[in-house]
Amino acid sequence: MASASSTREQPLWIPSEEWRDRTEMAAFMRWAGARHDRDFGDYASLWEWSVANLEEFWGDIWEFCGVRASRGYERVLADRHMPGARWFEGAQLNYAENLLLGGLPAAGRGPAARGQEPAVLHCSELRDLDRLSWSELSSQVAAAAGGMRALGVGRGDRVVAYMPNIPETVVALLASASIGAIWSSAAPEFGARSVIDRFAQIEPKLLLAVDGYRHGGKDFDRTAVLEGIVAELPSLEHVVELAYLSPGSPRGEGSRSRGAGASRGAGGGAGGGEGPRRLSWSELLALGEGQALEFEQVPFDHPLWVLYSSGTTGLPKAIVQGHGGILVEQLKKRLHLDLRPGDRMFWFTTTGWMMWNFLVGGLHSEAAIVLYDGSPAYPDLGALWRLAERTSMTCLGASAGLLASAEKAGVKPRGECDLEALRAIGSTGSPLAPESFRWVYEHVDPDVWLFSTSGGTDVCTAFVGGCPVLPVYEGELQARMLGCAVEAWDAEGRSVVDEVGELVITEPMPSMPLFFWGDPDGERLRESYFSMYPGVWRHGDWIRITPRGGAFIYGRSDSTINRQGVRMGTSEIYRAAASLPEVLDALVVDVPRGQAGELWMVLFVVLAPGVELDEQLAGQVKARIREDCSPRHVPNDVMQIAEVPRTLSGKVLEVPVKRILMGAPPHQAASVDSLANPRALDYFVQLAATLQAQ
């Protein structure tokens, strides 16, 4: 792959000496340096040590953050091979215990006072801003866990949720973890088939669900969808319903309105053809009312939850991650997020995206987390900035697309909101464009720490992202994460710097998947990550490591545009097109046409309201791509579409669209229920028919 252009050399933000000294990262550098008699004078030396000395580093995270364990570990890393690395063997602990009770005294600090301090701040389009204190959160988790136990749910059973980003969902996750059950969730905007494809794989015993939700000022009743899901999950023994859309309605009142199946006792099951027992959220809590917090002690690698791949072309992969691996990874991330006791962390997410699990993990730092359920653009794109003001947010996280939309809409939070408490802004989901970097520093705060991150559901964390002791450069992810041996490999499998290559991880991480559900011999897991480079994790992204240790991500390597031997990530093309104010979104594919198999590269664009594509604008788009990317990657055609098809987690459907345009039936190209906007594919189906008729 061709060498990338040099990075911009003038930082947009430089942390002051006082800022650096106060960060959690600096505190760890001082503590680890004293412990190992090393001088970690800069982040680069700390990162090099962390990936070269995995046992020392991860053992230090355990000690520095004060992991609570009923039994200590025998060795940090018993086997370094991937897949199959064995971490902290012999340890017995519980994820929820560490979150709710906080770390043991370590590094000269003890747990912060909790009690009535806020743990969760929350609001939605259906609920006003409110909070749960640490004591309220703990008592609700204890009650929900007691209710689950009364229903016969225990260690190893699967608990699934069709729930939005509200405090009840957080309570249910922690209750599930506390009893050693295995959690999984899907957002209520998911269609029935998408939910069934995920949950049916793991055969859940208990389902929690809402009756509906509100988004963008519109109500969405999900009761019929819920019944369809329940009918397709024969393993269910209990369904807990929360009347969220219609509080106080008969729905969600459980056994009082459920007929024959509702009369069974707490230990009732799904046998006898009656279906699962139905009860309300309040009835679940009543079953465990007054019970004390108890935490099932489990091995380090006991399954904590199941996350899912996007499932655009087949059944989603059910990715299993463990109590201990997720715990130590999230504790490490507190250094990269600079989360401190008393902070208020927010990320705009749904429960169907790994960022929700990531957000809940912010509680490990003794910071409060901020939840929001609803549209970030309702009533306008200033909604989240007003939420930041109301909650005194210290960290605001959003997708790159959402920040770009605010920029395009002319939102200027700096003059409209009091953001004095806001210390950091995070971005993920796709590469954050340079224009968005400039917008943040011009229209949000010239002294805020802005960090872009990139990782994956597969590890429920970032590979590259923020570091609070480093400068911020336009368009650049600041650093490789501690303990994460990220490299860029060229076509010959050689590590390269300042060249675009395959993103690989050469050493194991504790939060890597334990296994895929339904993959007993590990074949599917090996095929997903280790088939190209045996023993080395290939993530499927293009990355460039800069000489100063930062990184640029260039999109998925399996959707790269190869023109006359020059390969380019699609994100570069999107960034060039989106630099024009008329272009809101884009999708590019390169498909063979005609008997000669010549490649036809077409860029599909979504334009601003009232703008129509004409020859002049198409020419401007092509000129910008020629200038910013390369003459070889100028599209043959530019075509206007109403919307870009995306997965439920926001990924652009480049490969499925390419397959449709090459003649594949839509149902073979993409799983419709995994899409956020399946009707967006109709345009491409019609275009494919037109192309075939020519």
LINTAWO-V794819 format. One record per residue. SS is DSSP state (h for helix, s for strand, l for the rest). Layout:
SS / SS
This chain:
l / l / s / l / l / l / l / l / l / l / l / l / s / l / l / l / h / h / h / h / h / h / l / h / h / h / h / h / h / h / h / h / h / h / h / h / l / l / l / l / l / l / h / h / h / h / h / h / h / h / h / h / l / h / h / h / h / h / h / h / h / h / h / h / h / l / l / l / s / s / s / l / l / l / s / s / s / s / s / l / l / l / l / l / l / s / s / s / s / l / l / s / s / l / h / h / h / h / h / h / h / l / l / l / l / s / l / l / s / l / l / l / l / l / l / l / l / s / s / s / s / s / s / s / l / l / l / l / l / s / s / s / s / h / h / h / h / h / h / h / h / h / h / h / h / h / h / h / h / h / l / l / l / l / l / l / l / s / s / s / s / s / l / l / l / l / h / h / h / h / h / h / h / h / h / h / h / h / l / l / l / s / s / s / s / s / l / l / l / l / l / h / h / h / h / h / h / h / h / h / h / h / l / l / l / s / s / s / s / s / l / s / s / s / s / l / l / s / s / s / s / l / h / h / h / h / h / h / h / h / h / l / l / l / l / l / l / s / s / s / s / s / l / l / l / l / l / l / l / l / l / l / l / h / h / h / h / l / h / h / h / h / h / l / l / l / l / l / l / l / h / h / h / l / l / l / s / s / s / s / h / h / h / h / h / h / h / l / l / l / l / l / l / l / l / l / l / s / s / l / l / l / s / s / s / s / s / s / l / l / l / l / l / l / l / l / l / s / s / s / s / s / h / h / h / h / h / h / h / h / h / h / h / h / h / h / h / l / l / l / l / l / l / s / s / s / s / l / l / l / l / l / l / h / h / h / h / h / h / h / h / h / h / h / h / l / l / s / s / s / s / s / s / l / l / l / l / l / l / l / l / l / h / h / h / h / h / h / h / h / h / l / l / l / s / s / s / s / s / h / h / h / h / h / h / h / h / h / l / l / l / l / h / h / h / h / l / l / l / l / l / l / l / s / s / s / s / s / l / l / l / l / l / h / h / h / h / h / h / h / h / h / h / l / l / l / l / l / s / s / s / s / l / s / s / s / l / l / l / l / s / s / s / s / s / l / l / l / l / l / l / s / l / l / l / l / s / l / s / s / l / l / l / l / l / s / s / s / s / l / l / l / l / l / s / s / l / l / s / s / s / s / s / s / s / l / l / l / l / l / l / l / l / l / s / s / l / l / l / l / l / l / h / h / h / h / h / h / h / l / l / l / l / l / l / l / s / s / s / s / s / s / s / s / s / l / l / l / l / l / s / s / s / s / s / s / h / h / h / l / s / s / s / l / l / s / s / s / l / h / h / h / h / h / h / h / h / h / l / l / l / l / s / s / s / s / s / s / s / s / s / s / s / l / l / l / l / s / s / s / s / s / s / s / s / s / s / l / l / l / l / l / l / l / h / h / h / h / h / h / h / h / h / h / h / h / h / h / l / l / h / h / h / l / l / l / s / s / s / s / l / l / l / l / l / s / s / l / l / l / l / s / l / h / h / h / h / h / h / h / h / l / l / l / l / h / h / h / h / l / l / h / h / h / s / l / l / h / h / h / h / h / h / h / h / h / h / h / h / h / h / h / h / l
